[in-house]
Amino acid sequence: MKFEIDFTPQAEDDLIRLDKTIAQNILNKIDWLSHTEHYYVYNTSLLN
């Protein structure tokens, strides 16, 4: 199952301001999370 990720305009601006390598690592992780069926395990740690 794949989830759709929508970025807020502020999130897009923040990503643009980051070093390209760091921004790409973040996007890769978000993409990975959107494909995992156990997203809730990872999501919980992001919310705390």
C-alpha positions in Angstrom: 0.0 0.0 0.0 1.3 3.4 -0.9 0.4 6.7 0.8 0.3 10.1 -0.8 2.5 12.7 0.8 1.4 16.4 0.4 3.9 19.1 1.4 2.8 22.4 2.7 4.3 25.5 1.0 6.4 26.1 4.1 7.8 22.5 4.0 8.7 22.9 0.3 10.5 26.2 1.1 12.3 24.6 4.0 13.5 21.7 1.8 14.7 24.1 -0.9 16.9 25.9 1.7 18.6 22.7 2.8 21.7 21.3 1.4 20.7 19.2 -1.7 22.2 16.0 -0.2 20.3 16.4 3.0 17.1 17.4 1.3 17.4 14.3 -0.9 18.0 12.0 2.1 14.8 13.4 3.7 12.8 12.9 0.5 14.1 9.4 0.2 13.0 8.6 3.8 9.6 10.1 3.3 9.2 8.1 0.1 10.3 4.9 1.9 7.8 5.6 4.7 5.0 6.2 2.2 5.6 2.6 0.8 5.9 0.7 4.0 2.8 -1.1 5.4 4.0 -0.6 8.9 4.1 3.2 8.6 2.3 3.6 12.0 5.3 2.2 13.8 7.5 4.9 12.3 4.8 7.6 12.4 4.4 7.2 16.2 8.1 8.1 16.8 7.8 11.1 14.5 4.9 12.6 16.5 6.6 12.4 19.9 
